[in-house]
């Protein structure tokens, strides 16, 4: 499924995004993350051994929720699955532009990071 143009625009504005993954016992796990469009996918970054990474390795299904900065009462919800893991220099080529949007500088390269690419399967803007 192609990334909805309205959601792409909202993600370009660097909102904080809530990512939900599935714990081993089936319970949800939710964390706040940075995210950005990457082609028709959504890119997120994490440590390769973080709880969210471990959850996604076991079950690639995820849900994202966010709100546009200029319309905080407009919910955005995305369900999909992580379809690709990007590591090394290719990951840093995605991470640094995301960091520039959120913190105005490249990410600390001394930290071990990977990029996870999410393919959206369901996308809604507003109350549906």
MOPAC internal coordinates of N, CA, C and O (Angstrom, degrees):
PM7 1SCF
backbone

  N    0.0000 0     0.00 0     0.00 0    0    0    0
  C    1.4483 1     0.00 0     0.00 0    1    0    0
  C    1.5337 1   108.20 1     0.00 0    2    1    0
  O    1.2310 1   120.70 1   -41.64 1    3    2    1
  N    1.3026 1   116.27 1   138.36 1    3    2    1
  C    1.4643 1   121.00 1   177.35 1    5    3    2
  C    1.5273 1   110.43 1   -74.46 1    6    5    3
  O    1.2310 1   121.14 1   -32.33 1    7    6    5
  N    1.3104 1   115.42 1   147.67 1    7    6    5
  C    1.4610 1   120.70 1   176.95 1    9    7    6
  C    1.5249 1   108.54 1   -70.08 1   10    9    7
  O    1.2310 1   120.51 1   -53.58 1   11   10    9
  N    1.3154 1   116.63 1   126.42 1   11   10    9
  C    1.4582 1   122.79 1  -179.97 1   13   11   10
  C    1.5352 1   109.99 1   -56.31 1   14   13   11
  O    1.2310 1   119.38 1   -49.91 1   15   14   13
  N    1.3447 1   118.78 1   130.09 1   15   14   13
  C    1.4731 1   120.83 1  -178.23 1   17   15   14
  C    1.5316 1   113.36 1   -57.78 1   18   17   15
  O    1.2310 1   119.85 1   144.63 1   19   18   17
  N    1.3236 1   117.90 1   -35.37 1   19   18   17
  C    1.4661 1   120.69 1   178.62 1   21   19   18
  C    1.5381 1   110.22 1   -66.85 1   22   21   19
  O    1.2310 1   120.37 1   139.31 1   23   22   21
  N    1.3182 1   116.90 1   -40.69 1   23   22   21
  C    1.4667 1   120.52 1   178.30 1   25   23   22
  C    1.5222 1   109.75 1   -68.43 1   26   25   23
  O    1.2310 1   119.88 1   140.42 1   27   26   25
  N    1.3231 1   117.84 1   -39.58 1   27   26   25
  C    1.4643 1   121.39 1   176.17 1   29   27   26
  C    1.5346 1   110.11 1   -56.20 1   30   29   27
  O    1.2310 1   120.86 1   134.22 1   31   30   29
  N    1.3204 1   115.96 1   -45.78 1   31   30   29
  C    1.4666 1   120.40 1  -179.93 1   33   31   30
  C    1.5286 1   111.55 1   -63.20 1   34   33   31
  O    1.2310 1   120.35 1   138.34 1   35   34   33
  N    1.3091 1   116.94 1   -41.66 1   35   34   33
  C    1.4742 1   121.16 1   178.73 1   37   35   34
  C    1.5247 1   109.89 1   -63.96 1   38   37   35
  O    1.2310 1   120.15 1   135.84 1   39   38   37
  N    1.3351 1   117.31 1   -44.16 1   39   38   37
  C    1.4664 1   120.88 1   179.04 1   41   39   38
  C    1.5267 1   111.68 1   -64.80 1   42   41   39
  O    1.2310 1   119.96 1   147.82 1   43   42   41
  N    1.3211 1   117.68 1   -32.18 1   43   42   41
  C    1.4656 1   121.01 1   177.73 1   45   43   42
  C    1.5312 1   112.12 1   -62.71 1   46   45   43
  O    1.2310 1   120.54 1   155.44 1   47   46   45
  N    1.3345 1   116.57 1   -24.56 1   47   46   45
  C    1.4720 1   120.86 1   179.58 1   49   47   46
  C    1.5212 1   113.42 1   -83.67 1   50   49   47
  O    1.2310 1   119.67 1  -173.51 1   51   50   49
  N    1.3164 1   118.23 1     6.49 1   51   50   49
  C    1.4668 1   124.69 1   174.67 1   53   51   50
  C    1.5334 1   114.37 1    59.54 1   54   53   51
  O    1.2310 1   120.23 1  -127.41 1   55   54   53
  N    1.3288 1   117.16 1    52.59 1   55   54   53
  C    1.4697 1   117.98 1   173.85 1   57   55   54
  C    1.5241 1   109.82 1   -75.23 1   58   57   55
  O    1.2310 1   120.87 1   -21.68 1   59   58   57
  N    1.3128 1   115.94 1   158.32 1   59   58   57
  C    1.4658 1   118.50 1   169.27 1   61   59   58
  C    1.5221 1   107.22 1   -74.62 1   62   61   59
  O    1.2310 1   121.23 1   -41.54 1   63   62   61
  N    1.3066 1   115.26 1   138.46 1   63   62   61
  C    1.4526 1   122.01 1  -174.24 1   65   63   62
  C    1.5229 1   108.13 1  -120.27 1   66   65   63
  O    1.2310 1   120.81 1   -37.91 1   67   66   65
  N    1.3113 1   116.06 1   142.09 1   67   66   65
  C    1.4555 1   121.36 1   176.44 1   69   67   66
  C    1.5260 1   107.66 1  -102.45 1   70   69   67
  O    1.2310 1   121.00 1   -55.17 1   71   70   69
  N    1.3276 1   115.69 1   124.83 1   71   70   69
  C    1.4602 1   122.67 1  -179.60 1   73   71   70
  C    1.5171 1   108.60 1  -108.78 1   74   73   71
  O    1.2310 1   120.75 1   -52.27 1   75   74   73
  N    1.3241 1   116.16 1   127.73 1   75   74   73
  C    1.4642 1   121.29 1   174.89 1   77   75   74
  C    1.5205 1   108.57 1  -111.21 1   78   77   75
  O    1.2310 1   121.63 1   -47.86 1   79   78   77
  N    1.3349 1   114.49 1   132.14 1   79   78   77
  C    1.4569 1   122.47 1   174.79 1   81   79   78
  C    1.5227 1   107.49 1  -124.72 1   82   81   79
  O    1.2310 1   120.94 1    -3.18 1   83   82   81
  N    1.3227 1   115.81 1   176.82 1   83   82   81
  C    1.4637 1   120.77 1  -177.17 1   85   83   82
  C    1.5305 1   109.33 1  -110.11 1   86   85   83
  O    1.2310 1   120.72 1   -56.86 1   87   86   85
  N    1.3255 1   116.24 1   123.14 1   87   86   85
  C    1.4664 1   121.76 1   176.40 1   89   87   86
  C    1.5281 1   110.36 1   -72.74 1   90   89   87
  O    1.2310 1   119.82 1   -16.31 1   91   90   89
  N    1.3235 1   117.95 1   163.69 1   91   90   89
  C    1.4701 1   120.39 1  -179.58 1   93   91   90
  C    1.5312 1   114.23 1   -54.79 1   94   93   91
  O    1.2310 1   120.16 1   147.78 1   95   94   93
  N    1.3330 1   117.29 1   -32.22 1   95   94   93
  C    1.4682 1   119.74 1  -179.25 1   97   95   94
  C    1.5242 1   112.76 1   -86.37 1   98   97   95
  O    1.2310 1   120.20 1  -175.23 1   99   98   97
  N    1.3559 1   117.22 1     4.77 1   99   98   97
  C    1.4559 1   121.39 1   179.12 1  101   99   98
  C    1.5113 1   114.57 1    92.48 1  102  101   99
  O    1.2310 1   120.09 1   172.84 1  103  102  101
  N    1.3280 1   117.44 1    -7.16 1  103  102  101
  C    1.4621 1   120.99 1   179.25 1  105  103  102
  C    1.5332 1   109.82 1   -74.39 1  106  105  103
  O    1.2310 1   120.23 1   -27.34 1  107  106  105
  N    1.3358 1   117.17 1   152.66 1  107  106  105
  C    1.4602 1   119.47 1   177.25 1  109  107  106
  C    1.5284 1   111.11 1   -77.84 1  110  109  107
  O    1.2310 1   121.07 1   -29.20 1  111  110  109
  N    1.3103 1   115.57 1   150.80 1  111  110  109
  C    1.4671 1   123.21 1   173.82 1  113  111  110
  C    1.5175 1   105.80 1  -129.96 1  114  113  111
  O    1.2310 1   119.79 1   -55.65 1  115  114  113
  N    1.3286 1   118.00 1   124.35 1  115  114  113
  C    1.4555 1   122.14 1  -176.53 1  117  115  114
  C    1.5218 1   110.72 1  -124.85 1  118  117  115
  O    1.2310 1   120.87 1   -45.11 1  119  118  117
  N    1.3370 1   115.94 1   134.89 1  119  118  117
  C    1.4555 1   122.35 1   177.80 1  121  119  118
  C    1.5240 1   109.13 1  -139.44 1  122  121  119
  O    1.2310 1   121.09 1   -23.41 1  123  122  121
  N    1.3196 1   115.52 1   156.59 1  123  122  121
  C    1.4568 1   121.69 1   175.66 1  125  123  122
  C    1.5216 1   108.55 1   -88.53 1  126  125  123
  O    1.2310 1   120.87 1   -45.72 1  127  126  125
  N    1.3305 1   115.93 1   134.28 1  127  126  125
  C    1.4615 1   121.28 1  -175.57 1  129  127  126
  C    1.5249 1   110.28 1  -138.07 1  130  129  127
  O    1.2310 1   121.53 1    -9.42 1  131  130  129
  N    1.3353 1   114.69 1   170.58 1  131  130  129
  C    1.4586 1   122.33 1   166.31 1  133  131  130
  C    1.5150 1   107.35 1   -94.55 1  134  133  131
  O    1.2310 1   120.60 1   -32.87 1  135  134  133
  N    1.3232 1   116.47 1   147.13 1  135  134  133
  C    1.4649 1   120.62 1   178.16 1  137  135  134
  C    1.5177 1   108.97 1  -149.01 1  138  137  135
  O    1.2310 1   121.15 1   -23.99 1  139  138  137
  N    1.3226 1   115.41 1   156.01 1  139  138  137
  C    1.4607 1   121.20 1   178.38 1  141  139  138
  C    1.5149 1   109.36 1  -153.44 1  142  141  139
  O    1.2310 1   120.42 1   -28.02 1  143  142  141
  N    1.3327 1   116.80 1   151.98 1  143  142  141
  C    1.4565 1   118.47 1   173.90 1  145  143  142
  C    1.5239 1   110.11 1   -66.01 1  146  145  143
  O    1.2310 1   120.58 1   -34.66 1  147  146  145
  N    1.3101 1   116.50 1   145.34 1  147  146  145
  C    1.4703 1   122.77 1   174.75 1  149  147  146
  C    1.5238 1   105.77 1  -142.81 1  150  149  147
  O    1.2310 1   120.52 1   -84.35 1  151  150  149
  N    1.3272 1   116.61 1    95.65 1  151  150  149
  C    1.4616 1   120.10 1  -170.27 1  153  151  150
  C    1.5125 1   108.57 1    63.73 1  154  153  151
  O    1.2310 1   120.40 1    48.19 1  155  154  153
  N    1.3229 1   116.85 1  -131.81 1  155  154  153
  C    1.4662 1   120.60 1   177.12 1  157  155  154
  C    1.5237 1   111.85 1   -95.55 1  158  157  155
  O    1.2310 1   120.77 1  -163.06 1  159  158  157
  N    1.3114 1   116.14 1    16.94 1  159  158  157
  C    1.4646 1   121.86 1   177.95 1  161  159  158
  C    1.5197 1   109.69 1  -116.67 1  162  161  159
  O    1.2310 1   121.45 1    -7.00 1  163  162  161
  N    1.3186 1   114.83 1   173.00 1  163  162  161
  C    1.4626 1   121.32 1   176.55 1  165  163  162
  C    1.5129 1   107.31 1  -115.05 1  166  165  163
  O    1.2310 1   120.88 1   -52.39 1  167  166  165
  N    1.3332 1   115.93 1   127.61 1  167  166  165
  C    1.4569 1   121.79 1  -179.39 1  169  167  166
  C    1.5157 1   109.68 1   -97.86 1  170  169  167
  O    1.2310 1   121.13 1   -45.11 1  171  170  169
  N    1.3389 1   115.45 1   134.89 1  171  170  169
  C    1.4555 1   122.08 1   171.07 1  173  171  170
  C    1.5238 1   106.93 1  -130.61 1  174  173  171
  O    1.2310 1   120.40 1   -19.76 1  175  174  173
  N    1.3250 1   116.84 1   160.24 1  175  174  173
  C    1.4581 1   119.89 1   177.72 1  177  175  174
  C    1.5107 1   109.70 1  -124.37 1  178  177  175
  O    1.2310 1   121.53 1   -28.04 1  179  178  177
  N    1.3296 1   114.67 1   151.96 1  179  178  177
  C    1.4569 1   120.39 1  -179.56 1  181  179  178
  C    1.5197 1   109.30 1  -162.95 1  182  181  179
  O    1.2310 1   121.18 1   -12.06 1  183  182  181
  N    1.2971 1   115.36 1   167.94 1  183  182  181
  C    1.4565 1   120.50 1   170.75 1  185  183  182
  C    1.5187 1   108.44 1   -73.61 1  186  185  183
  O    1.2310 1   119.37 1   -37.71 1  187  186  185
  N    1.3240 1   118.80 1   142.29 1  187  186  185
  C    1.4606 1   120.56 1  -176.45 1  189  187  186
  C    1.5258 1   113.81 1   -64.84 1  190  189  187
  O    1.2310 1   119.72 1   161.56 1  191  190  189
  N    1.3251 1   118.14 1   -18.44 1  191  190  189
  C    1.4603 1   120.99 1  -179.91 1  193  191  190
  C    1.5239 1   112.68 1  -112.80 1  194  193  191
  O    1.2310 1   120.14 1  -166.81 1  195  194  193
  N    1.3395 1   117.35 1    13.19 1  195  194  193
  C    1.4649 1   120.47 1   179.33 1  197  195  194
  C    1.5297 1   109.69 1   -66.25 1  198  197  195
  O    1.2310 1   120.76 1   -16.81 1  199  198  197
  N    1.3185 1   116.15 1   163.19 1  199  198  197
  C    1.4643 1   120.30 1   178.02 1  201  199  198
  C    1.5189 1   110.27 1   -59.80 1  202  201  199
  O    1.2310 1   119.89 1   137.71 1  203  202  201
  N    1.3325 1   117.81 1   -42.29 1  203  202  201
  C    1.4595 1   118.31 1  -179.76 1  205  203  202
  C    1.5254 1   111.27 1   -64.27 1  206  205  203
  O    1.2310 1   119.68 1   141.51 1  207  206  205
  N    1.3295 1   118.21 1   -38.49 1  207  206  205
  C    1.4672 1   120.88 1   177.61 1  209  207  206
  C    1.5235 1   110.71 1   -64.12 1  210  209  207
  O    1.2310 1   120.46 1   136.82 1  211  210  209
  N    1.3101 1   116.74 1   -43.18 1  211  210  209
  C    1.4707 1   119.77 1   178.98 1  213  211  210
  C    1.5318 1   110.65 1   -63.69 1  214  213  211
  O    1.2310 1   120.75 1   138.13 1  215  214  213
  N    1.3357 1   116.16 1   -41.87 1  215  214  213
  C    1.4711 1   119.63 1   177.91 1  217  215  214
  C    1.5271 1   110.88 1   -60.83 1  218  217  215
  O    1.2310 1   120.76 1   135.90 1  219  218  217
  N    1.3280 1   116.16 1   -44.10 1  219  218  217
  C    1.4678 1   121.01 1  -175.99 1  221  219  218
  C    1.5222 1   111.27 1   -70.47 1  222  221  219
  O    1.2310 1   119.85 1   146.12 1  223  222  221
  N    1.3165 1   117.89 1   -33.88 1  223  222  221
  C    1.4718 1   119.80 1   175.99 1  225  223  222
  C    1.5289 1   110.47 1   -59.94 1  226  225  223
  O    1.2310 1   121.15 1   141.39 1  227  226  225
  N    1.3185 1   115.40 1   -38.61 1  227  226  225
  C    1.4628 1   121.13 1  -177.83 1  229  227  226
  C    1.5307 1   110.88 1   -79.50 1  230  229  227
  O    1.2310 1   120.46 1   141.65 1  231  230  229
  N    1.3377 1   116.72 1   -38.35 1  231  230  229
  C    1.4684 1   121.67 1  -176.85 1  233  231  230
  C    1.5278 1   107.27 1  -145.78 1  234  233  231
  O    1.2310 1   119.61 1   -73.78 1  235  234  233
  N    1.3232 1   118.36 1   106.22 1  235  234  233
  C    1.4667 1   121.02 1  -172.85 1  237  235  234
  C    1.5281 1   115.31 1   -75.50 1  238  237  235
  O    1.2310 1   120.00 1   179.33 1  239  238  237
  N    1.3208 1   117.61 1    -0.67 1  239  238  237
  C    1.4690 1   119.25 1   179.27 1  241  239  238
  C    1.5218 1   110.44 1   -71.59 1  242  241  239
  O    1.2310 1   120.92 1   -44.45 1  243  242  241
  N    1.3486 1   115.85 1   135.55 1  243  242  241
  C    1.4572 1   121.38 1   179.18 1  245  243  242
  C    1.5253 1   109.51 1  -139.84 1  246  245  243
  O    1.2310 1   121.55 1   -17.61 1  247  246  245
  N    1.3223 1   114.65 1   162.39 1  247  246  245
  C    1.4607 1   121.74 1   171.41 1  249  247  246
  C    1.5218 1   106.96 1  -132.61 1  250  249  247
  O    1.2310 1   121.19 1   -38.69 1  251  250  249
  N    1.3199 1   115.33 1   141.31 1  251  250  249
  C    1.4626 1   121.78 1   177.51 1  253  251  250
  C    1.5175 1   108.27 1  -122.44 1  254  253  251
  O    1.2310 1   120.68 1   -37.12 1  255  254  253
  N    1.3318 1   116.31 1   142.88 1  255  254  253
  C    1.4586 1   120.28 1   171.68 1  257  255  254
  C    1.5221 1   107.69 1  -136.15 1  258  257  255
  O    1.2310 1   121.28 1   -33.78 1  259  258  257
  N    1.3251 1   115.16 1   146.22 1  259  258  257
  C    1.4572 1   121.13 1  -179.68 1  261  259  258
  C    1.5159 1   108.67 1  -162.16 1  262  261  259
  O    1.2310 1   121.23 1    -9.40 1  263  262  261
  N    1.3235 1   115.25 1   170.60 1  263  262  261
  C    1.4571 1   120.74 1   174.83 1  265  263  262
  C    1.5246 1   108.41 1  -135.96 1  266  265  263
  O    1.2310 1   120.03 1   -37.51 1  267  266  265
  N    1.3178 1   117.54 1   142.49 1  267  266  265
  C    1.4612 1   120.16 1   176.35 1  269  267  266
  C    1.5270 1   110.20 1   -65.25 1  270  269  267
  O    1.2310 1   120.52 1   -38.01 1  271  270  269
  N    1.3252 1   116.61 1   141.99 1  271  270  269
  C    1.4667 1   120.84 1  -179.49 1  273  271  270
  C    1.5243 1   111.34 1   -60.09 1  274  273  271
  O    1.2310 1   120.28 1   144.10 1  275  274  273
  N    1.3286 1   117.07 1   -35.90 1  275  274  273
  C    1.4654 1   120.45 1  -177.33 1  277  275  274
  C    1.5272 1   112.86 1   -89.25 1  278  277  275
  O    1.2310 1   119.73 1   179.57 1  279  278  277
  N    1.3199 1   118.12 1    -0.43 1  279  278  277
  C    1.4678 1   122.06 1   179.63 1  281  279  278
  C    1.5230 1   109.16 1  -148.01 1  282  281  279
  O    1.2310 1   120.04 1  -112.67 1  283  282  281
  N    1.3446 1   117.53 1    67.33 1  283  282  281
  C    1.4655 1   120.77 1  -173.15 1  285  283  282
  C    1.5280 1   114.91 1   -64.14 1  286  285  283
  O    1.2310 1   119.86 1   169.29 1  287  286  285
  N    1.3159 1   117.87 1   -10.71 1  287  286  285
  C    1.4617 1   119.98 1   177.31 1  289  287  286
  C    1.5257 1   112.43 1   -98.26 1  290  289  287
  O    1.2310 1   120.56 1  -168.01 1  291  290  289
  N    1.3237 1   116.53 1    11.99 1  291  290  289
  C    1.4630 1   121.79 1   178.00 1  293  291  290
  C    1.5269 1   108.76 1  -107.54 1  294  293  291
  O    1.2310 1   119.84 1   -78.97 1  295  294  293
  N    1.3151 1   117.91 1   101.03 1  295  294  293
  C    1.4646 1   119.50 1  -179.07 1  297  295  294
  C    1.5272 1   111.98 1   -73.42 1  298  297  295
  O    1.2310 1   121.48 1   -35.28 1  299  298  297
  N    1.3199 1   114.77 1   144.72 1  299  298  297
  C    1.4578 1   122.11 1   173.49 1  301  299  298
  C    1.5229 1   106.30 1  -123.21 1  302  301  299
  O    1.2310 1   120.66 1   -50.06 1  303  302  301
  N    1.3059 1   116.34 1   129.94 1  303  302  301
  C    1.4663 1   120.97 1  -179.92 1  305  303  302
  C    1.5243 1   108.91 1  -131.14 1  306  305  303
  O    1.2310 1   121.34 1   -43.90 1  307  306  305
  N    1.3176 1   115.03 1   136.10 1  307  306  305
  C    1.4654 1   121.58 1  -179.99 1  309  307  306
  C    1.5234 1   107.86 1  -134.38 1  310  309  307
  O    1.2310 1   120.82 1   -47.88 1  311  310  309
  N    1.3070 1   116.04 1   132.12 1  311  310  309
  C    1.4650 1   120.61 1   169.85 1  313  311  310
  C    1.5093 1   107.17 1  -117.84 1  314  313  311
  O    1.2310 1   121.30 1   -36.64 1  315  314  313
  N    1.3154 1   115.12 1   143.36 1  315  314  313
  C    1.4506 1   118.84 1   179.02 1  317  315  314
  C    1.5071 1   110.53 1  -172.11 1  318  317  315
  O    1.2310 1   121.59 1    21.20 1  319  318  317
  N    1.3285 1   114.56 1  -158.80 1  319  318  317
  C    1.4608 1   118.88 1   177.86 1  321  319  318
  C    1.5054 1   109.34 1  -144.72 1  322  321  319
  O    1.2310 1   121.71 1   -30.51 1  323  322  321
  N    1.3176 1   114.34 1   149.49 1  323  322  321
  C    1.4559 1   120.63 1   176.02 1  325  323  322
  C    1.5247 1   106.76 1   -74.46 1  326  325  323
  O    1.2310 1   121.25 1   -57.46 1  327  326  325
  N    1.3371 1   115.21 1   122.54 1  327  326  325
  C    1.4671 1   120.05 1  -176.19 1  329  327  326
  C    1.5273 1   112.44 1  -112.91 1  330  329  327
  O    1.2310 1   120.42 1   171.28 1  331  330  329
  N    1.3335 1   116.79 1    -8.72 1  331  330  329
  C    1.4656 1   118.83 1  -179.80 1  333  331  330
  C    1.5213 1   110.38 1  -154.99 1  334  333  331
  O    1.2310 1   121.13 1   -38.76 1  335  334  333
  N    1.3300 1   115.44 1   141.24 1  335  334  333
  C    1.4583 1   124.03 1   173.64 1  337  335  334
  C    1.5281 1   106.46 1  -110.87 1  338  337  335
  O    1.2310 1   120.31 1   -50.88 1  339  338  337
  N    1.3243 1   117.02 1   129.12 1  339  338  337
  C    1.4607 1   121.65 1  -179.51 1  341  339  338
  C    1.5274 1   107.46 1  -116.02 1  342  341  339
  O    1.2310 1   120.54 1   -49.97 1  343  342  341
  N    1.3347 1   116.57 1   130.03 1  343  342  341
  C    1.4593 1   121.25 1  -177.39 1  345  343  342
  C    1.5260 1   110.67 1  -126.49 1  346  345  343
  O    1.2310 1   120.99 1    -9.31 1  347  346  345
  N    1.3316 1   115.70 1   170.69 1  347  346  345
  C    1.4613 1   121.76 1   173.36 1  349  347  346
  C    1.5217 1   113.59 1    65.90 1  350  349  347
  O    1.2310 1   120.92 1    32.05 1  351  350  349
  N    1.3312 1   115.84 1  -147.95 1  351  350  349
  C    1.4625 1   121.21 1  -176.72 1  353  351  350
  C    1.5228 1   112.21 1   -59.24 1  354  353  351
  O    1.2310 1   120.39 1   143.93 1  355  354  353
  N    1.3194 1   116.86 1   -36.07 1  355  354  353
  C    1.4629 1   119.99 1   178.80 1  357  355  354
  C    1.5289 1   111.03 1   -62.54 1  358  357  355
  O    1.2310 1   120.24 1   143.13 1  359  358  357
  N    1.3265 1   117.14 1   -36.87 1  359  358  357
  C    1.4663 1   120.79 1   177.60 1  361  359  358
  C    1.5225 1   110.60 1   -67.56 1  362  361  359
  O    1.2310 1   120.60 1   135.45 1  363  362  361
  N    1.3427 1   116.46 1   -44.55 1  363  362  361
  C    1.4731 1   119.18 1  -178.82 1  365  363  362
  C    1.5232 1   111.77 1   -63.49 1  366  365  363
  O    1.2310 1   120.01 1   150.44 1  367  366  365
  N    1.3283 1   117.58 1   -29.56 1  367  366  365
  C    1.4602 1   120.88 1   177.18 1  369  367  366
  C    1.5313 1   111.33 1   -66.05 1  370  369  367
  O    1.2310 1   120.32 1   156.26 1  371  370  369
  N    1.3227 1   116.98 1   -23.74 1  371  370  369
  C    1.4693 1   122.07 1   176.46 1  373  371  370
  C    1.5219 1   110.18 1   -92.71 1  374  373  371
  O    1.2310 1   120.11 1   139.65 1  375  374  373
  N    1.3315 1   117.39 1   -40.35 1  375  374  373
  C    1.4686 1   122.21 1  -175.18 1  377  375  374
  C    1.5245 1   112.13 1   -64.89 1  378  377  375
  O    1.2310 1   120.09 1   132.88 1  379  378  377
  N    1.3321 1   117.43 1   -47.12 1  379  378  377
  C    1.4670 1   119.13 1  -173.88 1  381  379  378
  C    1.5285 1   113.64 1   -60.61 1  382  381  379
  O    1.2310 1   118.59 1   136.89 1  383  382  381
  N    1.3368 1   120.29 1   -43.11 1  383  382  381
  C    1.4689 1   118.40 1   175.38 1  385  383  382
  C    1.5317 1   113.13 1   -63.12 1  386  385  383
  O    1.2310 1   120.50 1   145.24 1  387  386  385
  N    1.3350 1   116.66 1   -34.76 1  387  386  385
  C    1.4654 1   119.04 1   176.38 1  389  387  386
  C    1.5291 1   109.49 1   -64.36 1  390  389  387
  O    1.2310 1   120.33 1   134.00 1  391  390  389
  N    1.3290 1   116.97 1   -46.00 1  391  390  389
  C    1.4686 1   120.67 1   179.10 1  393  391  390
  C    1.5215 1   111.04 1   -60.92 1  394  393  391
  O    1.2310 1   120.07 1   141.21 1  395  394  393
  N    1.3196 1   117.47 1   -38.79 1  395  394  393
  C    1.4731 1   120.15 1   179.17 1  397  395  394
  C    1.5293 1   110.23 1   -59.71 1  398  397  395
  O    1.2310 1   120.08 1   141.33 1  399  398  397
  N    1.3271 1   117.45 1   -38.67 1  399  398  397
  C    1.4693 1   120.40 1   178.86 1  401  399  398
  C    1.5239 1   111.57 1   -66.21 1  402  401  399
  O    1.2310 1   120.65 1   140.46 1  403  402  401
  N    1.3138 1   116.36 1   -39.54 1  403  402  401
  C    1.4607 1   120.04 1  -173.60 1  405  403  402
  C    1.5246 1   113.68 1   -88.69 1  406  405  403
  O    1.2310 1   119.84 1   141.40 1  407  406  405
  N    1.3344 1   117.91 1   -38.60 1  407  406  405
  C    1.4643 1   119.34 1  -174.60 1  409  407  406
  C    1.5249 1   113.98 1  -126.77 1  410  409  407
  O    1.2310 1   120.30 1  -178.77 1  411  410  409
  N    1.3341 1   117.03 1     1.23 1  411  410  409
  C    1.4594 1   120.47 1   174.68 1  413  411  410
  C    1.5183 1   115.24 1    75.14 1  414  413  411
  O    1.2310 1   119.71 1  -164.97 1  415  414  413
  N    1.3135 1   118.15 1    15.03 1  415  414  413
  C    1.4609 1   121.44 1   178.22 1  417  415  414
  C    1.5191 1   109.05 1  -157.30 1  418  417  415
  O    1.2310 1   120.18 1   -19.00 1  419  418  417
  N    1.3481 1   117.26 1   161.00 1  419  418  417
  C    1.4646 1   119.23 1   177.64 1  421  419  418
  C    1.5286 1   110.91 1   -61.68 1  422  421  419
  O    1.2310 1   121.18 1   -22.79 1  423  422  421
  N    1.3088 1   115.36 1   157.21 1  423  422  421
  C    1.4585 1   122.46 1   178.99 1  425  423  422
  C    1.5275 1   109.47 1   -72.75 1  426  425  423
  O    1.2310 1   120.27 1   -24.22 1  427  426  425
  N    1.3031 1   117.09 1   155.78 1  427  426  425
  C    1.4637 1   123.08 1   178.43 1  429  427  426
  C    1.5283 1   109.65 1   -67.83 1  430  429  427
  O    1.2310 1   120.50 1   -71.57 1  431  430  429
  N    1.3276 1   116.65 1   108.43 1  431  430  429
  C    1.4686 1   120.88 1  -176.13 1  433  431  430
  C    1.5255 1   113.21 1   -73.03 1  434  433  431
  O    1.2310 1   119.84 1   173.98 1  435  434  433
  N    1.3257 1   117.91 1    -6.02 1  435  434  433
  C    1.4630 1   118.42 1   176.84 1  437  435  434
  C    1.5258 1   111.12 1   -77.98 1  438  437  435
  O    1.2310 1   120.45 1   167.91 1  439  438  437
  N    1.3428 1   116.74 1   -12.09 1  439  438  437
  C    1.4643 1   120.99 1   179.05 1  441  439  438
  C    1.5200 1   109.31 1   -88.87 1  442  441  439
  O    1.2310 1   120.44 1   -37.33 1  443  442  441
  N    1.3140 1   116.76 1   142.67 1  443  442  441
  C    1.4589 1   122.56 1   178.80 1  445  443  442
  C    1.5251 1   107.93 1   -81.79 1  446  445  443
  O    1.2310 1   120.23 1   -64.64 1  447  446  445
  N    1.3375 1   117.17 1   115.36 1  447  446  445
  C    1.4536 1   121.56 1  -177.27 1  449  447  446
  C    1.5165 1   110.92 1  -134.27 1  450  449  447
  O    1.2310 1   121.35 1   -28.84 1  451  450  449
  N    1.3341 1   115.02 1   151.16 1  451  450  449
  C    1.4576 1   123.21 1   172.74 1  453  451  450
  C    1.5282 1   107.09 1  -129.76 1  454  453  451
  O    1.2310 1   121.26 1   -20.12 1  455  454  453
  N    1.3118 1   115.20 1   159.88 1  455  454  453
  C    1.4614 1   121.51 1   174.55 1  457  455  454
  C    1.5158 1   107.77 1  -109.76 1  458  457  455
  O    1.2310 1   121.08 1   -45.33 1  459  458  457
  N    1.3099 1   115.54 1   134.67 1  459  458  457
  C    1.4562 1   121.91 1   176.00 1  461  459  458
  C    1.5195 1   107.52 1  -111.00 1  462  461  459
  O    1.2310 1   120.44 1   -51.08 1  463  462  461
  N    1.3257 1   116.76 1   128.92 1  463  462  461
  C    1.4618 1   121.03 1  -179.96 1  465  463  462
  C    1.5219 1   109.36 1  -104.03 1  466  465  463
  O    1.2310 1   121.77 1   -56.90 1  467  466  465
  N    1.3259 1   114.21 1   123.10 1  467  466  465
  C    1.4675 1   122.52 1  -176.35 1  469  467  466
  C    1.5212 1   109.18 1  -101.78 1  470  469  467
  O    1.2310 1   121.20 1   -52.29 1  471  470  469
  N    1.3164 1   115.30 1   127.71 1  471  470  469
  C    1.4621 1   120.69 1   173.73 1  473  471  470
  C    1.5253 1   107.60 1   -95.52 1  474  473  471
  O    1.2310 1   120.18 1   -62.57 1  475  474  473
  N    1.3389 1   117.27 1   117.43 1  475  474  473
  C    1.4627 1   118.67 1  -178.64 1  477  475  474
  C    1.5232 1   111.85 1   -69.33 1  478  477  475
  O    1.2310 1   121.28 1   -39.06 1  479  478  477
  N    1.3333 1   115.15 1   140.94 1  479  478  477
  C    1.4648 1   121.24 1   176.93 1  481  479  478
  C    1.5259 1   111.22 1  -115.99 1  482  481  479
  O    1.2310 1   120.98 1   154.76 1  483  482  481
  N    1.3204 1   115.72 1   -25.24 1  483  482  481
  C    1.4791 1   122.13 1   177.22 1  485  483  482
  C    1.5182 1   106.78 1  -146.89 1  486  485  483
  O    1.2310 1   120.61 1   -46.48 1  487  486  485
  N    1.3456 1   116.44 1   133.52 1  487  486  485
  C    1.4647 1   121.41 1  -178.12 1  489  487  486
  C    1.5164 1   109.16 1  -139.44 1  490  489  487
  O    1.2310 1   120.39 1   -48.95 1  491  490  489
  N    1.3223 1   116.86 1   131.05 1  491  490  489
  C    1.4632 1   120.27 1   176.39 1  493  491  490
  C    1.5202 1   109.76 1  -136.26 1  494  493  491
  O    1.2310 1   121.30 1   -36.32 1  495  494  493
  N    1.3100 1   115.11 1   143.68 1  495  494  493
  C    1.4573 1   123.01 1   173.64 1  497  495  494
  C    1.5133 1   106.74 1  -123.33 1  498  497  495
  O    1.2310 1   120.31 1   -53.69 1  499  498  497
  N    1.3238 1   117.00 1   126.31 1  499  498  497
  C    1.4507 1   120.54 1  -177.08 1  501  499  498
  C    1.5197 1   110.65 1    84.42 1  502  501  499
  O    1.2310 1   121.56 1     0.75 1  503  502  501
  N    1.3030 1   114.62 1  -179.25 1  503  502  501
  C    1.4598 1   120.38 1  -179.50 1  505  503  502
  C    1.5142 1   107.61 1   -80.29 1  506  505  503
  O    1.2310 1   121.19 1   -56.88 1  507  506  505
  N    1.3409 1   115.34 1   123.12 1  507  506  505
  C    1.4764 1   118.13 1  -174.76 1  509  507  506
  C    1.4756 1   114.09 1  -119.89 1  510  509  507
  O    1.2310 1   120.10 1   180.00 1  511  510  509

